[in-house]
Amino acid sequence: MRKPRSTLTSTDWIQAAFRALAADGPNAIRAEAIARDLKVSKGSFYWHFKDVAALKQQMLSHWKDKATEAIISYVEAASGPPREKLKRLIEVSTGTDTSAYGGVQVEAAIRDWARYDDIARAVLKSVDQRRIAYVEGLFSDCGYEPPDCRSNALALYGGLIGLEALSVHSPIDRHAELAKLLKALLAPE
């Protein structure tokens, strides 16, 4: 259910912009179209954002925070060995309801956006580096040597990206498949 128009927040606009991005690509991030989706006037948009460029910047910042830093903080908040943290990372990465942001295809849409937009590309690169470094650190904490940590992190992260892409058009249990991949990457203790 949508919030009444008087209570729309910048987050509501950001979520609607991500839904537009996921459905129709970066050219769909337009104040008028998003206002129509939210059933409000375009003036409401300008209450929260200077212009569409500011919305796009806030979208990327929001995504970086919610889909990377918040997840890492959540995983780190749980005590336990690094193997359990890796399992928890898979759970939260595949179990989060992203429908408010356009569903599982939003990450692919951001990657596509980054192909054509320098700012999106820089943020995506930063996010990828942060995520891979974090997973690499978890494998290091498991006792793996640096080259294996890197390879395992890339395989696990690449698996997540690939499963997200496949699940857009096919029913795939991303959590189960990623858990199997993690099990294969983790040598018996």
Order of alpha helices (4+ residues) and beta strands (2+ residues): alpha-alpha-alpha-alpha-alpha-alpha-alpha-alpha-alpha-alpha
